[in-house]
Amino acid sequence: MCLHGGKACVSCFRLAGSGRFFVSGHETACMDTAPAALRFFSIKSTADHASCAHKGQFRKDRRTPYIVHPARVAGYVSMFGGSPVAIISAWLHDVYEDCTPEWFSLTDSFIAALPLHEDEQQEISAIVDALTKKNTISGKAARLSDSIGRILNAPPEATLVKVCDRIDNFLDTACRDGQVRKHYLVSTDEIIDRLSVRADLYGYEKAMDTLKEIRYASLKK
């Protein structure tokens, strides 16, 4: 459950000892009875949870609310044909990396309470974990390299979420200084080099081609 200001801003939890869910004041049957509705609810609830988690955070320009980034990434994932699991993962992909520790356990519980099959919950956790760069590793380049390695062993849609994440971050660096831009060129090349084969294998070539187009267009400036 996502908590904000002492109140629940996402009402979704499994009824103890049952296979049913309590959603915004209404008990629902197990998800097989209304999978589409519960998937939409899950995405909306995740957006609310991520908004709570990133409240008060801003992008590098110190003006744009941070939640704009996960929102855009989730939109790109949907545009490129990502499943509800991938969209949910996109909303949560920066929580464990950028939010305070209290949100780690809250997000673990939130994912476990989503009205989805257990294997889908596990897939979300695995994708988000793969995209989370480990602060225990020294150096940005090493952290990214480690994350890409874990993405290669994660569920396939981790690749799609990462490519969409990089599309948005790369576009966001357009007005940054030369050193930041140089770092993003180098790290984007690594993402392209290491994830292109997997993107083609699982049908995410349009997303990867978009990243390549954006990256190589920067050479013309």
C-alpha positions, 0 to 999 in steps of 0.5 A: 500500500502506498502511504502519503500524509498518513493516508492510503493513496492507493487502496489495493490489498489482498484479503487475508486468507482468500483469493479475493482483493479489496479495491477502493472500498469494493471486494472483487472476485479473483482477477480471472473474472475481470482481467482487463479492468484489474490490469487498468486498475493496477496501472493506475494504482502504480502511478499513484504509488510512484507519485507518492514515492517521488513526491518532492523530487525533481529532474536535473533542471530542478523545476520538473517534478521527477514523476514526469520521467516515469510517466513518460517512460510508461507511455513510451513502453505502452506505445511500443507494445509493452504489456501491463507488467512492463508499464507497471515496471516502468512506473516503478523503475526508479523507486528503489534507486532514487527514493528513501529506504522506507519506500523499498518495503512499501513497494515490495508490499505494494507489488505483492498486493497488486491484483495480478497473478503471482508470476506477473508480480514476480516479473515486475519485481525482477524487471524493476530490480534489473533496472535498479543500479546498485549504489554499492558499486563504485562509478556510474559506468560500472553501475550501468554495466552491472545493470545491463548485465542483469537486464540480459538475464531478466524477463524480456520486457526489462529490455523494453523498459530500459530502452524507453528509459534511455530514450527519455533520459537522452532527450532530457540531456539535449540542453545539458552541458557538454560533459553530461552530454558526452557521458550520455553518448558513451553510456547510450552506445553501451546500451545499444551495443549490449541490448540490440540483439535482445531487442530484436529477438523479442520484438522491441526493434522499433523502440531500439531503432528510435533510440538509435535515431535519437542518439545518432541525430545528436552527431549532426548537431 
